Amino acid sequence: MNVNLIDLPKILDPRGNLSFIEEENHIPFKIERAYWIYDVPGGEFRGSHAFKVAQEFIVAMSGSFDVVLHDGTEEKKYSLNRSYYGLYIPKHTWRRLENFSTNSLALILSSTNYNEDDYIRDFDQFLLISK
């Protein structure tokens, strides 16, 4: 699985810490879109799809949640709970975000603009394409 947990710069300051992300420096793509997920009710999940082209980088800006990934062969779970690292997800990787804590905020940076045709929403189809 070509997934990476990436540490982001962390500038410590008694007034409050600061972290940042630079495209094509900290993450291996140019950012074309940013979106965020919040106010997820208990027990709900988001995602459950893969992309044909898009790469993504996910950061837990607040709270915590799990990202369950599948590459067509194996499944791995990553718990995100700090704003100074994130999860790089290459194309052709099934993802589901779950187990959101109260007041969690997931920031997702994407290498493409929104395009419904880029989504693979059926897991069985994803498995066929992945082989």
Backbone as JSON Lines, residues from 0, in Angstrom:
{"i":0,"aa":"M","n":[0.86,-1.17,0.0],"ca":[0.0,0.0,0.0],"c":[0.9,1.23,0.0]}
{"i":1,"aa":"N","n":[0.69,2.12,-0.94],"ca":[1.53,3.3,-1.12],"c":[1.08,4.49,-0.28]}
{"i":2,"aa":"V","n":[0.48,4.24,0.85],"ca":[-0.05,5.26,1.75],"c":[1.06,5.71,2.68]}
{"i":3,"aa":"N","n":[1.09,7.01,3.02],"ca":[2.12,7.51,3.93],"c":[1.53,8.42,4.98]}
{"i":4,"aa":"L","n":[1.93,8.23,6.22],"ca":[1.68,9.23,7.26],"c":[2.81,10.24,7.13]}
{"i":5,"aa":"I","n":[2.46,11.5,6.96],"ca":[3.45,12.55,6.72],"c":[3.43,13.53,7.88]}
{"i":6,"aa":"D","n":[4.6,13.7,8.51],"ca":[4.75,14.71,9.55],"c":[4.81,16.08,8.91]}
{"i":7,"aa":"L","n":[4.09,17.02,9.48],"ca":[4.09,18.39,9.0],"c":[4.96,19.24,9.93]}
{"i":8,"aa":"P","n":[5.45,20.37,9.43],"ca":[6.22,21.26,10.3],"c":[5.4,21.63,11.53]}
{"i":9,"aa":"K","n":[6.07,21.72,12.65],"ca":[5.4,22.07,13.9],"c":[6.26,23.12,14.59]}
{"i":10,"aa":"I","n":[5.76,24.33,14.64],"ca":[6.46,25.43,15.28],"c":[5.85,25.64,16.66]}
{"i":11,"aa":"L","n":[6.65,25.32,17.68],"ca":[6.17,25.43,19.06],"c":[6.31,26.86,19.55]}
{"i":12,"aa":"D","n":[5.28,27.33,20.22],"ca":[5.27,28.69,20.74],"c":[4.38,28.7,21.98]}
{"i":13,"aa":"P","n":[4.82,29.36,23.06],"ca":[3.98,29.4,24.27],"c":[2.6,30.02,24.03]}
{"i":14,"aa":"R","n":[2.47,30.82,22.97],"ca":[1.18,31.45,22.66],"c":[0.27,30.53,21.87]}
{"i":15,"aa":"G","n":[0.8,29.39,21.43],"ca":[0.04,28.44,20.61],"c":[0.91,27.96,19.48]}
{"i":16,"aa":"N","n":[0.77,26.7,19.13],"ca":[1.61,26.09,18.1],"c":[1.06,26.36,16.7]}
{"i":17,"aa":"L","n":[1.93,26.19,15.71],"ca":[1.55,26.46,14.33],"c":[2.1,25.34,13.45]}
{"i":18,"aa":"S","n":[1.28,24.85,12.55],"ca":[1.71,23.88,11.53],"c":[1.2,24.36,10.18]}
{"i":19,"aa":"F","n":[1.81,23.86,9.11],"ca":[1.39,24.27,7.77],"c":[1.67,23.16,6.76]}
{"i":20,"aa":"I","n":[1.05,23.3,5.6],"ca":[1.22,22.35,4.5],"c":[1.56,23.15,3.26]}
{"i":21,"aa":"E","n":[2.6,22.73,2.55],"ca":[2.95,23.34,1.27],"c":[2.82,22.29,0.17]}
{"i":22,"aa":"E","n":[2.07,22.66,-0.87],"ca":[1.88,21.73,-1.98],"c":[3.21,21.43,-2.65]}
{"i":23,"aa":"E","n":[3.33,20.21,-3.13],"ca":[4.52,19.72,-3.81],"c":[5.79,19.81,-2.96]}
{"i":24,"aa":"N","n":[5.63,20.06,-1.66],"ca":[6.75,20.05,-0.72],"c":[6.44,19.0,0.35]}
{"i":25,"aa":"H","n":[5.43,19.26,1.15],"ca":[5.03,18.3,2.18],"c":[4.15,17.2,1.62]}
{"i":26,"aa":"I","n":[3.4,17.52,0.59],"ca":[2.56,16.53,-0.07],"c":[2.97,16.45,-1.54]}
{"i":27,"aa":"P","n":[2.84,15.28,-2.16],"ca":[3.4,15.09,-3.5],"c":[2.48,15.51,-4.65]}
{"i":28,"aa":"F","n":[1.66,16.54,-4.45],"ca":[0.8,17.0,-5.54],"c":[0.46,18.47,-5.34]}
{"i":29,"aa":"K","n":[-0.03,19.07,-6.43],"ca":[-0.53,20.44,-6.41],"c":[-1.97,20.39,-5.9]}
{"i":30,"aa":"I","n":[-2.3,21.25,-4.98],"ca":[-3.64,21.27,-4.39],"c":[-4.61,21.98,-5.34]}
{"i":31,"aa":"E","n":[-5.62,21.25,-5.76],"ca":[-6.66,21.82,-6.62],"c":[-7.96,22.07,-5.87]}
{"i":32,"aa":"R","n":[-8.14,21.37,-4.73],"ca":[-9.39,21.5,-3.99],"c":[-9.14,21.2,-2.53]}
{"i":33,"aa":"A","n":[-9.8,21.93,-1.66],"ca":[-9.79,21.64,-0.23],"c":[-11.24,21.56,0.23]}
{"i":34,"aa":"Y","n":[-11.53,20.57,1.05],"ca":[-12.86,20.49,1.65],"c":[-12.72,19.9,3.05]}
{"i":35,"aa":"W","n":[-13.74,20.02,3.86],"ca":[-13.67,19.55,5.23],"c":[-14.97,18.88,5.62]}
{"i":36,"aa":"I","n":[-14.84,17.95,6.54],"ca":[-15.98,17.17,7.04],"c":[-16.1,17.44,8.53]}
{"i":37,"aa":"Y","n":[-17.31,17.76,8.98],"ca":[-17.54,18.11,10.38],"c":[-18.98,17.78,10.76]}
{"i":38,"aa":"D","n":[-19.28,17.84,12.04],"ca":[-20.63,17.56,12.56],"c":[-21.14,16.18,12.14]}
{"i":39,"aa":"V","n":[-20.24,15.19,12.14],"ca":[-20.64,13.83,11.77],"c":[-21.33,13.2,12.98]}
{"i":40,"aa":"P","n":[-22.58,12.77,12.84],"ca":[-23.29,12.15,13.97],"c":[-22.6,10.86,14.42]}
{"i":41,"aa":"G","n":[-22.73,10.54,15.69],"ca":[-22.14,9.33,16.25],"c":[-22.53,8.09,15.46]}
{"i":42,"aa":"G","n":[-21.55,7.24,15.18],"ca":[-21.8,6.0,14.48],"c":[-21.83,6.11,12.96]}
{"i":43,"aa":"E","n":[-21.81,7.32,12.43],"ca":[-21.84,7.5,10.97],"c":[-20.44,7.44,10.39]}
{"i":44,"aa":"F","n":[-20.34,7.25,9.09],"ca":[-19.06,7.23,8.41],"c":[-19.17,8.07,7.14]}
{"i":45,"aa":"R","n":[-18.04,8.44,6.59],"ca":[-17.98,9.2,5.34],"c":[-17.05,8.47,4.39]}
{"i":46,"aa":"G","n":[-17.15,8.81,3.13],"ca":[-16.28,8.2,2.14],"c":[-16.92,6.97,1.53]}
{"i":47,"aa":"S","n":[-16.24,5.85,1.65],"ca":[-16.65,4.59,1.01],"c":[-16.6,4.74,-0.51]}
{"i":48,"aa":"H","n":[-15.42,5.13,-0.98],"ca":[-15.18,5.24,-2.41],"c":[-13.67,5.27,-2.65]}
{"i":49,"aa":"A","n":[-13.31,5.19,-3.92],"ca":[-11.92,5.35,-4.37],"c":[-11.95,6.33,-5.53]}
{"i":50,"aa":"F","n":[-10.77,6.78,-5.93],"ca":[-10.66,7.68,-7.08],"c":[-9.81,7.05,-8.17]}
{"i":51,"aa":"K","n":[-10.19,7.31,-9.4],"ca":[-9.4,6.84,-10.54],"c":[-8.14,7.69,-10.71]}
{"i":52,"aa":"V","n":[-8.23,8.99,-10.41],"ca":[-7.13,9.92,-10.67],"c":[-6.69,10.68,-9.41]}
{"i":53,"aa":"A","n":[-7.64,11.13,-8.62],"ca":[-7.33,12.04,-7.51],"c":[-6.47,11.39,-6.43]}
{"i":54,"aa":"Q","n":[-5.55,12.18,-5.92],"ca":[-4.78,11.84,-4.72],"c":[-5.31,12.76,-3.62]}
{"i":55,"aa":"E","n":[-5.23,12.31,-2.37],"ca":[-5.71,13.14,-1.27],"c":[-4.75,13.12,-0.09]}
{"i":56,"aa":"F","n":[-4.88,14.13,0.73],"ca":[-4.14,14.25,1.97],"c":[-5.14,14.65,3.04]}
{"i":57,"aa":"I","n":[-5.24,13.86,4.11],"ca":[-6.25,14.07,5.14],"c":[-5.57,14.41,6.46]}
{"i":58,"aa":"V","n":[-6.06,15.47,7.11],"ca":[-5.54,15.92,8.4],"c":[-6.71,16.04,9.39]}
{"i":59,"aa":"A","n":[-6.51,15.55,10.61],"ca":[-7.48,15.78,11.69],"c":[-7.16,17.15,12.3]}
{"i":60,"aa":"M","n":[-7.89,18.16,11.89],"ca":[-7.64,19.51,12.39],"c":[-8.1,19.65,13.85]}
{"i":61,"aa":"S","n":[-9.11,18.87,14.2],"ca":[-9.63,18.88,15.56],"c":[-10.23,17.51,15.84]}
{"i":62,"aa":"G","n":[-10.12,17.04,17.07],"ca":[-10.7,15.76,17.43],"c":[-9.95,14.6,16.79]}
{"i":63,"aa":"S","n":[-10.68,13.52,16.56],"ca":[-10.06,12.32,16.01],"c":[-11.06,11.54,15.17]}
{"i":64,"aa":"F","n":[-10.52,10.7,14.3],"ca":[-11.31,9.79,13.48],"c":[-10.36,8.75,12.9]}
{"i":65,"aa":"D","n":[-10.92,7.67,12.4],"ca":[-10.15,6.61,11.77],"c":[-10.35,6.66,10.26]}
{"i":66,"aa":"V","n":[-9.29,6.36,9.53],"ca":[-9.35,6.23,8.08],"c":[-9.03,4.78,7.75]}
{"i":67,"aa":"V","n":[-10.0,4.08,7.19],"ca":[-9.83,2.68,6.81],"c":[-9.57,2.64,5.31]}
{"i":68,"aa":"L","n":[-8.42,2.07,4.93],"ca":[-8.01,2.05,3.54],"c":[-7.89,0.62,3.02]}
{"i":69,"aa":"H","n":[-8.18,0.45,1.75],"ca":[-8.06,-0.85,1.1],"c":[-7.44,-0.62,-0.28]}
{"i":70,"aa":"D","n":[-6.41,-1.39,-0.62],"ca":[-5.74,-1.23,-1.91],"c":[-6.14,-2.32,-2.91]}
{"i":71,"aa":"G","n":[-7.15,-3.09,-2.59],"ca":[-7.57,-4.19,-3.45],"c":[-7.07,-5.53,-2.96]}
{"i":72,"aa":"T","n":[-6.06,-5.5,-2.07],"ca":[-5.49,-6.72,-1.51],"c":[-5.59,-6.73,0.0]}
{"i":73,"aa":"E","n":[-5.21,-5.62,0.62],"ca":[-5.22,-5.57,2.09],"c":[-5.91,-4.31,2.59]}
{"i":74,"aa":"E","n":[-6.35,-4.41,3.85],"ca":[-7.02,-3.29,4.5],"c":[-6.18,-2.85,5.7]}
{"i":75,"aa":"K","n":[-6.06,-1.52,5.87],"ca":[-5.35,-0.96,7.03],"c":[-6.15,0.19,7.6]}
{"i":76,"aa":"K","n":[-6.03,0.35,8.92],"ca":[-6.73,1.43,9.6],"c":[-5.7,2.39,10.19]}
{"i":77,"aa":"Y","n":[-5.93,3.68,9.99],"ca":[-5.07,4.73,10.52],"c":[-5.91,5.63,11.41]}
{"i":78,"aa":"S","n":[-5.45,5.88,12.63],"ca":[-6.15,6.79,13.53],"c":[-5.48,8.15,13.44]}
{"i":79,"aa":"L","n":[-6.26,9.15,13.06],"ca":[-5.74,10.51,12.97],"c":[-6.29,11.31,14.14]}
{"i":80,"aa":"N","n":[-5.39,11.95,14.87],"ca":[-5.83,12.71,16.05],"c":[-4.93,13.9,16.38]}
{"i":81,"aa":"R","n":[-4.06,14.28,15.47],"ca":[-3.18,15.44,15.67],"c":[-3.16,16.26,14.39]}
{"i":82,"aa":"S","n":[-3.05,17.57,14.53],"ca":[-3.07,18.45,13.36],"c":[-1.68,18.67,12.75]}
{"i":83,"aa":"Y","n":[-0.66,17.99,13.27],"ca":[0.69,18.18,12.73],"c":[1.19,16.96,11.95]}
{"i":84,"aa":"Y","n":[0.28,16.1,11.56],"ca":[0.6,15.06,10.58],"c":[-0.69,14.71,9.83]}
{"i":85,"aa":"G","n":[-0.51,14.12,8.67],"ca":[-1.66,13.76,7.86],"c":[-1.39,12.5,7.08]}
{"i":86,"aa":"L","n":[-2.41,12.02,6.41],"ca":[-2.35,10.76,5.69],"c":[-2.46,11.03,4.19]}
{"i":87,"aa":"Y","n":[-1.4,10.64,3.47],"ca":[-1.41,10.73,2.01],"c":[-2.05,9.46,1.44]}
{"i":88,"aa":"I","n":[-3.03,9.65,0.56],"ca":[-3.74,8.52,-0.05],"c":[-3.63,8.64,-1.56]}
{"i":89,"aa":"P","n":[-2.94,7.69,-2.21],"ca":[-2.82,7.74,-3.67],"c":[-4.12,7.32,-4.35]}
{"i":90,"aa":"K","n":[-4.19,7.55,-5.65],"ca":[-5.36,7.12,-6.42],"c":[-5.49,5.59,-6.31]}
{"i":91,"aa":"H","n":[-6.66,5.09,-6.66],"ca":[-6.96,3.65,-6.62],"c":[-6.85,3.07,-5.21]}
{"i":92,"aa":"T","n":[-7.22,3.84,-4.2],"ca":[-7.24,3.36,-2.82],"c":[-8.63,3.64,-2.24]}
{"i":93,"aa":"W","n":[-9.3,2.57,-1.83],"ca":[-10.63,2.71,-1.23],"c":[-10.47,3.32,0.14]}
{"i":94,"aa":"R","n":[-11.34,4.27,0.5],"ca":[-11.25,4.92,1.8],"c":[-12.61,5.08,2.44]}
{"i":95,"aa":"R","n":[-12.6,4.97,3.78],"ca":[-13.8,5.2,4.6],"c":[-13.33,5.89,5.87]}
{"i":96,"aa":"L","n":[-13.96,6.97,6.24],"ca":[-13.66,7.68,7.48],"c":[-14.75,7.33,8.47]}
{"i":97,"aa":"E","n":[-14.34,6.96,9.69],"ca":[-15.3,6.49,10.69],"c":[-14.82,6.84,12.09]}
{"i":98,"aa":"N","n":[-15.65,6.55,13.06],"ca":[-15.29,6.72,14.47],"c":[-14.92,8.17,14.79]}
{"i":99,"aa":"F","n":[-15.73,9.1,14.32],"ca":[-15.49,10.53,14.55],"c":[-15.77,10.89,16.01]}
{"i":100,"aa":"S","n":[-14.84,11.59,16.63],"ca":[-15.07,12.09,17.98],"c":[-15.96,13.34,17.91]}
{"i":101,"aa":"T","n":[-16.5,13.73,19.04],"ca":[-17.3,14.94,19.12],"c":[-16.46,16.14,18.68]}
{"i":102,"aa":"N","n":[-17.05,16.99,17.86],"ca":[-16.4,18.21,17.35],"c":[-15.16,17.96,16.52]}
{"i":103,"aa":"S","n":[-15.07,16.79,15.89],"ca":[-13.92,16.53,15.03],"c":[-14.07,17.29,13.71]}
{"i":104,"aa":"L","n":[-12.92,17.59,13.12],"ca":[-12.86,18.31,11.86],"c":[-11.8,17.67,10.99]}
{"i":105,"aa":"A","n":[-12.21,17.13,9.85],"ca":[-11.3,16.49,8.9],"c":[-11.09,17.44,7.73]}
{"i":106,"aa":"L","n":[-9.84,17.8,7.47],"ca":[-9.48,18.6,6.31],"c":[-8.94,17.67,5.24]}
{"i":107,"aa":"I","n":[-9.48,17.77,4.02],"ca":[-9.02,16.93,2.92],"c":[-8.53,17.83,1.8]}
{"i":108,"aa":"L","n":[-7.29,17.61,1.37],"ca":[-6.72,18.32,0.23],"c":[-6.67,17.34,-0.93]}
{"i":109,"aa":"S","n":[-7.09,17.8,-2.1],"ca":[-7.19,16.92,-3.27],"c":[-6.35,17.45,-4.42]}
{"i":110,"aa":"S","n":[-5.85,16.53,-5.23],"ca":[-5.05,16.89,-6.4],"c":[-5.91,17.27,-7.6]}
{"i":111,"aa":"T","n":[-7.23,17.11,-7.49],"ca":[-8.12,17.44,-8.6],"c":[-9.33,18.24,-8.12]}
{"i":112,"aa":"N","n":[-9.96,18.93,-9.04],"ca":[-11.24,19.53,-8.76],"c":[-12.28,18.42,-8.68]}
{"i":113,"aa":"Y","n":[-13.45,18.73,-8.14],"ca":[-14.51,17.73,-8.05],"c":[-14.9,17.26,-9.44]}
{"i":114,"aa":"N","n":[-14.99,15.93,-9.6],"ca":[-15.42,15.33,-10.85],"c":[-16.08,13.99,-10.51]}
{"i":115,"aa":"E","n":[-17.38,13.94,-10.63],"ca":[-18.13,12.73,-10.27],"c":[-17.64,11.51,-11.04]}
{"i":116,"aa":"D","n":[-17.15,11.71,-12.26],"ca":[-16.67,10.59,-13.07],"c":[-15.38,9.97,-12.52]}
{"i":117,"aa":"D","n":[-14.7,10.66,-11.61],"ca":[-13.46,10.14,-11.03],"c":[-13.74,9.15,-9.89]}
{"i":118,"aa":"Y","n":[-14.96,9.14,-9.37],"ca":[-15.3,8.29,-8.23],"c":[-15.56,6.85,-8.64]}
{"i":119,"aa":"I","n":[-15.09,5.93,-7.82],"ca":[-15.48,4.52,-7.89],"c":[-16.25,4.28,-6.6]}
{"i":120,"aa":"R","n":[-17.57,4.11,-6.71],"ca":[-18.42,4.03,-5.52],"c":[-18.86,2.62,-5.17]}
{"i":121,"aa":"D","n":[-18.58,1.66,-6.03],"ca":[-18.96,0.28,-5.8],"c":[-17.71,-0.53,-5.45]}
{"i":122,"aa":"F","n":[-17.7,-1.12,-4.25],"ca":[-16.5,-1.83,-3.79],"c":[-16.15,-3.03,-4.67]}
{"i":123,"aa":"D","n":[-17.16,-3.76,-5.12],"ca":[-16.88,-4.91,-5.99],"c":[-16.25,-4.47,-7.31]}
{"i":124,"aa":"Q","n":[-16.73,-3.36,-7.86],"ca":[-16.12,-2.82,-9.08],"c":[-14.68,-2.38,-8.79]}
{"i":125,"aa":"F","n":[-14.46,-1.75,-7.64],"ca":[-13.12,-1.34,-7.24],"c":[-12.18,-2.55,-7.2]}
{"i":126,"aa":"L","n":[-12.64,-3.64,-6.61],"ca":[-11.8,-4.85,-6.53],"c":[-11.45,-5.38,-7.91]}
{"i":127,"aa":"L","n":[-12.4,-5.33,-8.85],"ca":[-12.12,-5.79,-10.21],"c":[-11.09,-4.9,-10.9]}
{"i":128,"aa":"I","n":[-11.19,-3.6,-10.7],"ca":[-10.27,-2.64,-11.32],"c":[-8.88,-2.76,-10.7]}
{"i":129,"aa":"S","n":[-8.83,-3.1,-9.42],"ca":[-7.56,-3.15,-8.67],"c":[-6.68,-4.33,-9.05]}
{"i":130,"aa":"K","n":[-7.25,-5.33,-9.67],"ca":[-6.48,-6.56,-9.96],"c":[-5.62,-6.42,-11.19]}
